[in-house]
């Protein structure tokens, strides 16, 4: 019997020679003779307990998938790798972490564990080199697929893994099986080395390695990681046509792929097909699908899938609840989110920090500040420590509600959880409440605490200080941004230019505009409109029209705001002809006119003494379907009263009354210029 075994081994070696050529034997150090190779095999075979069959046992666990829950770093975990199929090997399975000590050979012949340890110690020394190959050859050992699989599991450098895989491919008596191919495919996918996948598939075909469930699953997963939807679908179809039976892992990979690529309809089709095949979706399947549906705005459908989850007796986990609470809050269904949050705790599924944050954020968005604070207290009671996100959410909703005292009180409590984002949140709240004087002090405090201001910090300060008219402080911050090389975008520059234009600092605005272009920032339509308006208000109409021409050359078409700025500016300098020409061009270009357009023209014509034309413009406005507002009537009243047309002014007041437009301070200021008798009539008309 032993002689028969030796003969079989010799034939296997000769077959390997024919398959791999002499090159592999030269590198393996086993070319003394085929008989010697057989002896090596016979001698060492007893030291291995490797299962050579690779049919693969189907696994129902899932691969790790990130469901993208709000700022959560945790992910649902499965416990099977390489395509959802696994098998036992005689050599003890090693952990993926590197052993702290080098495994020593204490026996005459290596067992699987020792071989794995020795090889890993060689491979972990650095990049693959000739020295690496020599060290492996010096081991003078036979590599079985089971041992190779374990070695690959322990590797973190994809290039070393690939080189080792190719090295053992050329060894005498060695042939990769479906499991080692699956592992290598998985490593290539995890490392995004998709270009080598086809090379590996070609090797499999040359080796005559058939595709089994494990390989199909791994290949589909790799194509999914690469967003290669067409190849994944083709592989699945090939799998089914060959008589294969897709597993839960197969369908979960396909669902994940379609969710990632935004094809929710196909993801739902895969889910339906999985259920129809009597395959039970697991937590990962449901979480991926529910998250994809929610993020695409299909929250109602996500809730239906959630209900089916319970019907199939798959209990929702913390990720499932968190996804839905976050999504319901985003679409404003806060009561539904709160109900789900309460049901979660009733089911003894403990909320995570992300769940609490999502619930607080949902409540804060709709101004339910007290309820958000109660969730915060509940979190602390449950022993969940708030993080910076928790404080930021609550400080933000308190600030938006105008409860700045409570916001600052919470800010003081946050201690080690204070971040740059926390300061930004508080600064934004202060600015929105008009408490601009406190911004420089808070900014200084931020620096003292070691929090580094970022582009968002400066953007908030520039906008809020600029709106408050504190231009000098705003320019000081802008200079600081430039000195520190803080990244800034067009929005920040636009806010800066707008504030400078309103403050009459148009020359400074134009200088910053030129700097902006030199630094590669592209002006937007809004940028040009801001500067045209600022130049017009400063009476620099030649510069404004030149900028209009530049704007057109850059491919921007003037809009309603552009034309209104020009008409108003021409009105201010008394150029009626230019204002009317601009209005005519506006209509010819099909640009929408609005109440500001007509009010500016009425003012322009009135100042020029063209009262009848102003009245015609007022009537044209109404015929065009543009309803006059209080500003329009105030403008018309001023024109009529200055021209001494008091009866016409009373007619305008009657129209205001019919349209239920109430007089404001500007209206009464204008009416105060009427003769006493007309003023009394106007007062009586409004008092009725």
Secondary structure, DSSP 8 states (H G I E B T S, - for coil): -HHHHHHHHHHHHHHHHHHH-HHHHHHHT--S-HHHHHHHHHHHHTT---------EE--S---B----TT----B--S--STTEE---SS----SS--SS-----SSS--HHHHHHHHHHHHTTSS--HHHHHHHHHT-----HHHHHHHHHT---HHHHHHHHHHHHTSTT----HHHHHHHHHHHHHTT-GGGHHHHHHHHHHHT----HHHHHHHHHHHHHTT-HHHHHHHHHHHHHTT----HHHHHHHHHHHHHTT-HHHHHHHHHHHHHTT----HHHHHHHHHHHHHTT-HHHHHHHHHHHHHTT----HHHHHHHHHHHHHTT-HHHHHHHHHHHHHTT----HHHHHHHHHHHHHTT-HHHHHHHHHHHHHTT----HHHHHHHHHHHHHTT-HHHHHHHHHHTGGG--HHHHHHHHHHHHHTT-GGGHHHHHHHHHHTT----HHHHHHHHHHHHHTT-HHHHHHHHHHHHHHT----HHHHHHHHHHHHHTT-HHHHHHHHHHHHHTT----HHHHHHHHHHHHHTT-HHHHHHHHHHHHHTT----HHHHHHHHHHHHHTT-HHHHHHHHHHHHHTT----HHHHHHHHHHHHHTT-HHHHHHHHHHHHHTT----HHHHHHHHHHHHHTT-HHHHHHHHHHHHHTT----HHHHHHHTTS-HHHHHHHHHHHH-
